[in-house]
Amino acid sequence: MQTQAQDSVEECFIKSLEHALAHWLYHEQAYVEEPSMDCLHEISHALSFVRQTLAVFAGIIPSVPVPLCVKSLSG
């Protein structure tokens, strides 16, 4: 994942998540085509990277109370 000095914090957050999700999807597809422990290991790495990204950028992610989330999902 490459960032530039002029990238905003938001851009770095987005690039980080895009990188993690692309890694996850690539290895998920590889696993579907030919199951292996290596693919599962890489999927685990991708999930860890998503968790780490969310932890690092937690200060800029707006929090929404759970009842509001549930209400918006139910229509």
VENDA-V394339 format. One line per field, one symbol per residue. ss: DSSP state (h for helix, s for strand, l for the rest). psi: psi as a letter, one per 40 degrees, with the letter a starting at -180 (. if undefined). burial: 1 if it has 24 or more other ideal C-beta (glycine too) atoms within 12 Angstrom, else 0. A space follows every 10 residues. Layout:
ss->???
psi->???
burial->???
This chain:
ss->llllllllhh hhhhhhhhhh hhhhhhhhhh hhhlllhhhh hhhhhhhhhh hhhhhhlhhh lllllhhhhh hhhhl
psi->hhiidehidd dddddddddd dddddddddd dddghidddd dddddddddd ddddddedee hihhiddddd ddde.
burial->0000000000 0010011001 0011001000 0000000000 0110010011 0010000000 0000000000 00000
